[in-house]
Amino acid sequence: MDRRQQRVAAFLSGADPNWNYITIFRSTQDLESMLQKDLDLTTAEVVGRLNKDWGANMRAYDEGHEHMLMFADALTAGITRQFPERFK
């Protein structure tokens, strides 16, 4: 994981002092792993496309799409829990 990814993970985990109640994020390292997985899936998608391996391209896209939806749901849960008065 490069320094930028570590900074993003540190920012996200520091944005909500109670963020670790989200079950998929037990530590900043979990967040870093999720960011790395996103990069790995994006890379696999690009490699599949460059190699004209459309099956690999679509599998990586589909898995990446599901991964980001799960990630977005977790972040949304954290935001709504931190600011419940804004989501009535």
Secondary structure, DSSP 8 states (H G I E B T S, - for coil): --HHHHHHHHHHHHHSTTGGGSTT-SSHHHHHHHHHHHHHHHHHHHHHHHTT-HHHHHHHHHHHHHHHHHHHHHHHHHHHHH-GGG--
